[in-house]
Amino acid sequence: MTINILGQDYDFQEIAAKEDMKMADMNGYCDPYSKIIRVDNDFYENHPNSISDFKAFKEKVIRHEIIHAFFAESGMREYTENELLVGWIATQFPKMLKVFHQVGAL
């Protein structure tokens, strides 16, 4: 599917990591040069040591990769590579969104 990040189209794909060697040891990735975001849709759901809430984890991974794209398209490459910041935003965004809705800030 195509998603639009600040005016730039990205090809968003949920695929099994075994279909893309770039996803070895990763849950997903954002390639701002080829405008592709890929997320593993198979490993954690079918792995015997899987987390208990695969849906919540997968949603966080998707948010994480999209945030990388937003930083890249904003010209903020130094933040694009900051996994701590990107991870924090991906984790906290649903909570922030809830409060924004609560106070009518959207």
N, C-alpha and C positions, 0 to 999 in steps of 0.2 A: 504494500500500500504506500501511497505517497503522502507524506506529511509536510507541512510548510513551517519552516523555522525562520522567522524574521525575513520573509520574502524569498527564501531559498528552499526549493524542493529537496527532500531527502527520501530515499527509498528505505522504508521501515520494513524489516523482515523478522519473523519469528521462525527460526530453523533449528534443527538439531546441530549441536556443535560439531559433530563428526562430519557435517557437510561443508565446514569451513575451517581450514587449518588455523586461521587467525584466532579462533575461539578456544584453542587448547589452553586449559587452565584459566578460562575467563567465562563469565556468565553472559557477556555481551560486549559490544564495542561500538564506538562512533568513529567513522572515518570522515573527517570534515573535508578532505580533499576529493574523495570520490562521492561524497554526499550519501553515505550508506550508514544506517543504524541496524545492527543485528543483535538479536537476543536469543539465547539458548532456550528452546521451548521443550526440551526433552530430558536432559540429564537429571535435574533435581527431582522432577516428578517421578521418574522411574528408578532412581537410585535407591538401593536398600537403606542407606544412611541419610535419606532425604530429610529436609526440615519438615515440620508438621504442617505449616501453612504455606504451601507452594504458591498459591495465588497471591498472597501479600508480598512474598519475596519477589516474584516475577514482576509485579507492579512496581516495586521499588527499583529493580534493575532497569526497567523501561524508563522510569523517571530519570534515573541516573544517567543513562545514555543520552536522553533528550536534553538534559541540562548541559552535558558536554557540547552538544550541537549549538545550544543557545549561546554559550560562551564563545565558541568558535565564530559564529555568525555575527557576534557583537564586536569582533576584533579583539577579544580579550583572551588571547592564546595562553597567556601565563596562568589564567584561571582554568582553562580547558584541561590542563595537565595536573591540576591540584585535586587529587582524589579525595582528600579530607574534606575540602570545601564542597565539592560536587556531591559526595556522600551525605554530608550534613544537610544540604538543601533537599536532596532526594528523600531523606528520612523525615525531615521536618515539614516539608511542603504541605502534606495533607492536613496537618495540625494548623498551619498558618492559614490555609484556605478556609478551614472551618471557622476560624476566628474572623477572617475577612468577611465571610458571609454573615456571620452573627452580628457584626456591627454595620453591615450595609456598605462595606468598602469596595464592593465590586459592582 
